[in-house]
Amino acid sequence: MKTCLICFDEYLEENTKDHQCPDNWSCGACGQICEIEEGEVVLNSGNKEFVHKPELCDANDEAFDYEGTISFTTDKKLTQEQLDQLMDLISLQIIEPVDAEQEDEDYSSRNVEVTVKEVK
């Protein structure tokens, strides 16, 4: 197996001539659908992510960084599955923000990282 240096897809070495990178990509920063020539595919924590060229990406207009902490106590030890579900739900609210009426908010988020660990 070989890895494409443009899109990071794997393909069989004997099929090199048959490999074709996807035509359309969604920018990981602004969400716009783009052609491969408008940016590049990067590896972000082991995951493939397409990013626009800075001059084309709407997300580069303004950026505001936030950091928060959540702590809580439960009446029983949570399983890893329960912790994963909590992290997914917290991440979802940040990645796809909605208001109290479940209507989409007028902002978007990127570079979201949520971690939960047991404090001993």
BELQUIUR-V780702 format. One record per residue. N is the residue number from 1. SS is DSSP state (alpha for helix, beta for strand, coil for the rest). OMEGA is omega in whole degrees, 0 to 359 (* if undefined). BURIAL is + if it has 9 or more other C-alpha atoms within 8 Angstrom, else -. Layout:
<<N;SS;OMEGA;BURIAL> <N;SS;OMEGA;BURIAL>>
This chain:
<<1;coil;175;-> <2;beta;177;-> <3;beta;178;-> <4;coil;181;+> <5;coil;178;-> <6;coil;185;-> <7;coil;179;+> <8;coil;173;+> <9;coil;177;-> <10;beta;179;-> <11;beta;178;+> <12;coil;184;-> <13;alpha;181;-> <14;alpha;178;-> <15;alpha;183;-> <16;alpha;182;-> <17;alpha;182;-> <18;alpha;182;-> <19;coil;176;-> <20;coil;178;-> <21;coil;177;-> <22;coil;181;-> <23;coil;186;-> <24;beta;181;-> <25;beta;175;+> <26;beta;181;+> <27;beta;180;+> <28;coil;181;+> <29;coil;185;+> <30;coil;178;+> <31;coil;180;-> <32;coil;174;-> <33;beta;187;-> <34;beta;171;+> <35;beta;185;+> <36;alpha;182;+> <37;alpha;183;-> <38;alpha;180;+> <39;beta;180;+> <40;beta;176;+> <41;beta;179;+> <42;beta;174;-> <43;beta;181;-> <44;beta;183;-> <45;coil;178;-> <46;coil;179;-> <47;beta;177;-> <48;beta;177;+> <49;beta;177;+> <50;beta;175;+> <51;beta;176;+> <52;beta;164;+> <53;coil;186;+> <54;coil;182;-> <55;coil;181;-> <56;coil;189;-> <57;coil;178;+> <58;alpha;182;-> <59;alpha;180;-> <60;alpha;180;-> <61;coil;177;-> <62;coil;177;-> <63;coil;179;-> <64;coil;182;-> <65;coil;178;-> <66;coil;176;-> <67;coil;181;-> <68;coil;178;-> <69;coil;176;-> <70;coil;174;-> <71;coil;182;-> <72;coil;179;-> <73;coil;178;-> <74;coil;180;-> <75;coil;174;-> <76;coil;179;-> <77;coil;180;-> <78;coil;176;-> <79;coil;177;-> <80;alpha;178;-> <81;alpha;178;-> <82;alpha;177;-> <83;alpha;178;+> <84;alpha;180;-> <85;alpha;177;-> <86;alpha;181;-> <87;alpha;178;+> <88;alpha;181;-> <89;alpha;177;-> <90;alpha;180;+> <91;alpha;182;+> <92;alpha;180;+> <93;alpha;180;+> <94;alpha;182;+> <95;alpha;180;+> <96;coil;188;+> <97;coil;175;+> <98;beta;179;+> <99;coil;183;-> <100;coil;178;-> <101;coil;181;-> <102;coil;174;-> <103;coil;180;-> <104;beta;174;-> <105;coil;183;-> <106;coil;176;-> <107;coil;176;-> <108;coil;182;+> <109;coil;176;+> <110;coil;180;-> <111;coil;182;-> <112;coil;176;-> <113;coil;179;-> <114;coil;176;-> <115;coil;175;-> <116;coil;179;-> <117;coil;177;-> <118;coil;178;-> <119;coil;183;-> <120;coil;*;->>
